[in-house]
Amino acid sequence: MSRMWSFAKGHGTKNDFVLLTDPDDTLAPTDDQVRFLCDRRAGIGGDGMLRAVRARHIDTWTGDPDLWFMDYRNADGSLAEMCGNGLRVFVRYLVEEGLASGEEITVGTRAGLRIGTLLPDGRVRVTMGRAQIGVDPVTVHVGEQTWPAIAVNVGNPHAVSLLPAHDRLEDLDLCVQPTWEPADAFPAGVNLEFVRVLGPDHLAMRVHERGVGETLSCGTGIVASAAALAFVQGRANGEFTVDVRGGTTTVELADNQAWLTGPAEIVARGEVRLP
């Protein structure tokens, strides 16, 4: 017998998500159900699914059991540790659904505690933890093109390639899966960012997300790209403007912490019939 689930649809710089409220872990979507929900033709459509569940139901969680936990799943059903755009949308969703209130909203994620703030201008600012730069060299391939990359961990893995001036972002063919070497540098897969530096504090980015493909934005990738540029510039702190295909965000780096600020919108609510 088919089932009806209530859902919402939201996006942050057009990185879009299906949202579910499941406090008691009664839905527990399977990989197939996540793939259905995120299917842009047969389902609702999204780059991933965000499920609001009480943290006590997450096996690996050891913190406050009553927190709302952001159970993030990629469009292919796989688990992801963190999603920056998704976190902003998740905070907006909690507030609009009456599930959370106050100036700061604390959320549990697989990358640890994160805090979101709704700003007066409508944007959402979230803590992203520390962006950790890897020490081992990585090479990324897109077709016959090859670039060095900087490994960055933002709770999930990234490889950031700062493109030379003669390589245009718009010419990249990200319909095919980029590859990297050494292959074992990212045993669980990696998000790949391709960056053009537009100024000391300004960059443009395209991204191929693990488990999804190219998306119009990636919050953790935005932070990773800003951290990679700061590393190349020899500084640890700064504020960066990052343009992605879905809009513009800002990243602040200071005191071994990163903050991501950008739009977050809930655009639809309804019911979906699961097959």
C-alpha positions in Angstrom: 0.0 0.0 0.0 1.4 3.4 -0.9 1.9 6.0 1.8 1.5 9.8 1.9 4.3 11.9 3.4 4.1 15.6 4.2 7.1 17.5 2.7 8.5 20.9 2.1 10.8 22.1 -0.7 13.5 24.6 -0.2 16.8 25.9 -1.6 19.8 28.0 -0.8 21.3 29.6 -3.9 19.4 27.1 -5.9 21.0 24.1 -4.2 17.6 22.5 -3.5 16.2 20.0 -1.0 13.2 18.0 0.0 12.5 18.5 3.7 10.7 16.0 6.1 9.7 16.4 9.7 10.3 13.0 11.5 10.9 13.6 15.2 10.4 10.0 16.3 12.2 8.4 13.4 9.0 6.8 12.1 9.6 7.5 8.4 13.3 6.4 8.3 13.5 6.8 4.5 15.3 4.1 2.6 17.9 4.8 -0.1 15.2 4.0 -2.7 12.8 6.4 -1.1 15.4 9.2 -1.0 16.1 8.6 -4.7 12.4 8.8 -5.5 11.9 12.0 -3.5 14.9 13.7 -5.2 13.9 12.5 -8.7 13.1 15.6 -10.8 10.7 13.7 -13.0 9.1 10.9 -11.0 9.3 12.6 -7.6 9.6 16.0 -6.1 13.2 16.8 -7.2 16.2 18.0 -5.2 19.9 17.7 -4.8 19.3 16.0 -1.5 16.9 15.3 1.4 16.9 17.0 4.8 15.1 15.2 7.6 14.4 16.8 10.9 14.7 14.0 13.5 15.5 14.1 17.2 19.2 13.5 17.8 18.5 10.5 20.1 17.6 8.5 17.1 21.0 8.9 15.4 23.2 6.0 16.4 26.5 7.9 16.3 25.2 11.0 18.2 26.6 11.4 21.7 25.4 14.9 22.5 22.1 16.4 23.6 19.4 13.8 22.6 16.7 16.4 22.3 18.4 18.5 19.6 17.0 18.6 16.1 19.4 16.6 14.0 19.8 17.4 10.3 19.8 14.0 8.6 21.2 14.9 5.2 21.1 12.4 2.3 22.5 13.0 -1.2 20.2 12.5 -4.1 21.5 9.0 -4.7 20.5 8.0 -1.2 24.0 8.1 0.3 24.7 9.7 3.7 26.7 13.0 3.8 28.4 14.4 6.8 27.5 18.1 6.2 25.8 20.5 3.8 26.2 24.2 4.2 23.3 25.4 2.0 21.2 22.6 3.4 22.0 23.8 6.9 20.7 27.3 6.2 17.6 25.9 4.6 17.1 23.5 7.6 17.3 26.4 10.1 14.8 28.4 8.1 12.5 25.3 8.0 12.7 24.7 11.7 11.7 28.3 12.4 8.9 28.4 9.9 7.5 25.1 11.1 7.5 26.3 14.7 10.0 23.6 15.6 12.6 26.1 16.9 12.7 29.7 18.0 15.2 32.3 19.3 18.1 34.3 18.0 20.3 31.2 17.5 19.2 27.8 16.5 21.5 24.9 17.4 21.4 21.9 15.1 23.1 18.5 15.3 24.8 17.2 12.2 27.2 14.3 11.4 30.0 16.9 11.4 29.0 18.1 15.0 27.1 21.0 16.4 26.2 23.9 14.1 24.5 27.2 15.0 22.2 29.2 12.6 21.1 32.8 12.9 18.3 34.4 10.9 19.5 37.9 9.9 17.2 41.0 9.5 17.9 41.1 5.8 16.4 37.6 5.3 19.6 35.7 4.9 20.8 32.9 7.2 24.3 32.8 8.8 25.6 29.4 10.0 28.7 28.2 11.7 30.6 25.7 9.6 33.4 24.5 11.9 37.0 24.6 11.0 38.1 24.3 7.4 41.1 22.0 7.5 43.7 22.1 4.7 45.3 18.8 3.7 49.0 18.4 3.3 49.2 15.8 0.5 49.1 16.9 -3.1 46.0 16.0 -5.3 45.5 16.2 -9.0 42.0 16.5 -10.6 41.1 15.5 -14.2 38.2 16.7 -16.2 38.3 15.0 -19.6 41.8 15.8 -20.9 42.3 18.8 -18.6 44.3 18.5 -15.4 44.8 20.8 -12.4 46.4 20.5 -9.0 44.0 20.7 -6.2 44.0 21.5 -2.5 42.3 19.0 -0.2 40.0 20.7 2.3 37.8 19.1 5.0 34.8 21.1 6.1 33.2 18.2 7.9 33.1 16.5 4.5 35.9 16.1 1.9 36.7 18.6 -0.9 39.3 19.0 -3.5 39.6 22.7 -4.7 41.3 23.6 -8.0 42.2 27.2 -8.5 42.1 27.6 -12.3 44.7 29.6 -14.2 43.4 32.7 -16.0 43.3 31.0 -19.4 40.9 28.3 -18.2 37.3 29.5 -18.1 34.7 28.1 -15.7 32.0 28.2 -18.3 34.0 25.9 -20.6 34.2 23.0 -18.0 32.2 19.9 -18.9 31.0 18.7 -15.6 28.4 16.4 -17.0 31.0 13.7 -16.8 32.5 12.5 -13.5 35.8 14.2 -12.8 38.5 11.9 -11.4 41.4 12.5 -9.0 44.7 11.0 -8.1 45.9 9.4 -6.0 42.6 7.5 -6.1 42.9 6.6 -2.4 43.1 10.2 -1.3 39.4 10.2 -0.8 38.2 6.7 -0.2 34.6 7.8 0.5 34.5 10.1 -2.6 35.0 13.8 -2.7 33.3 17.1 -3.7 35.2 18.8 -6.5 35.4 22.6 -6.7 36.7 24.6 -9.7 37.5 28.2 -8.8 38.4 31.4 -10.7 39.9 34.1 -8.5 38.2 37.4 -9.3 40.0 39.5 -6.7 41.8 39.1 -3.3 38.4 38.5 -1.5 36.2 37.5 -4.5 35.9 34.2 -6.3 33.6 32.3 -8.6 33.0 28.6 -8.3 31.5 25.6 -10.0 31.1 22.3 -8.2 30.7 18.6 -8.9 29.1 17.1 -5.7 29.7 13.6 -4.5 26.6 11.5 -5.0 24.8 14.2 -7.0 26.8 15.6 -9.9 27.1 19.3 -10.8 24.9 21.5 -8.6 24.2 25.2 -8.8 25.8 25.7 -5.4 27.5 23.8 -2.6 27.8 25.5 0.8 30.6 23.4 2.2 32.3 23.7 -1.2 32.0 27.5 -1.0 33.7 27.5 2.4 36.4 25.0 1.2 37.1 27.3 -1.8 37.5 30.4 0.3 39.7 28.5 2.7 41.9 27.2 -0.2 42.3 30.8 -1.5 43.2 32.1 1.9 45.7 29.3 2.3 47.4 30.2 -1.0 47.4 33.9 0.0 49.1 32.9 3.3 46.4 34.1 5.6 44.1 32.4 8.0 41.4 35.1 8.4 39.3 37.1 6.0 35.8 37.7 4.5 35.2 36.4 1.0 32.4 36.9 -1.6 31.7 33.7 -3.5 29.7 33.6 -6.7 28.1 30.3 -7.7 25.7 29.5 -10.6 22.8 29.8 -8.1 23.7 33.2 -6.5 26.1 34.8 -4.1 27.2 34.0 -0.6 29.8 35.2 1.9 32.3 33.3 3.9 34.1 34.6 7.1 37.2 32.9 8.3 38.5 33.7 11.8 39.8 32.0 14.9 39.8 28.5 13.3 36.1 28.9 12.5 34.1 29.5 9.3 30.8 31.1 8.9 28.6 30.9 5.8 25.9 33.5 5.0 23.4 33.4 2.2 19.8 33.1 1.2 17.5 30.2 2.3 14.0 29.9 1.1 11.1 27.4 1.6 9.2 27.6 -1.6 6.5 24.8 -1.4 4.7 22.5 1.0 2.5 19.5 0.2 2.0 15.8 0.3 3.7 13.1 -1.8 2.6 9.6 -2.5 5.4 7.1 -2.1 5.4 4.2 -4.6 
